[in-house]
Amino acid sequence: MTETPLYRAARALMKSQSGVDDFDALDDEMQKGLLDDVRAVLAAVREPSEAMWDAGFEIYPKYQEEHWQAMIDAALAE
């Protein structure tokens, strides 16, 4: 199974914190803690900045803030 962005982010967070990329070796509680941290970060970036808005609009003139939010919400639900 392909890892979701949520799991890839948790794996990256673990590696940045410990220098080790062995997420699967962690117990369930540690994995949950990292996933919760990633969810908190994604929730914090749910509202796009002006630069993000401009970038989205530049490549897709019908871009709406709701597009970005829907993608973040989908990542949070995985």
Residue pairs with C-beta under 8 A, 6 or more apart in sequence:
3 11
4 75
4 78
5 75
5 78
6 35
6 38
6 39
6 42
6 75
6 76
6 78
7 23
7 35
9 38
9 41
9 42
10 23
10 31
10 34
10 35
10 37
10 38
11 21
11 23
13 34
13 37
13 38
14 20
14 21
14 22
14 23
14 26
14 34
15 21
23 31
23 34
26 34
39 76
42 72
42 75
42 76
43 72
43 76
45 72
46 68
46 69
46 72
46 73
47 65
47 69
48 56
48 65
48 68
48 69
52 68
53 63
53 65
56 63
56 67
56 68
57 63
60 67
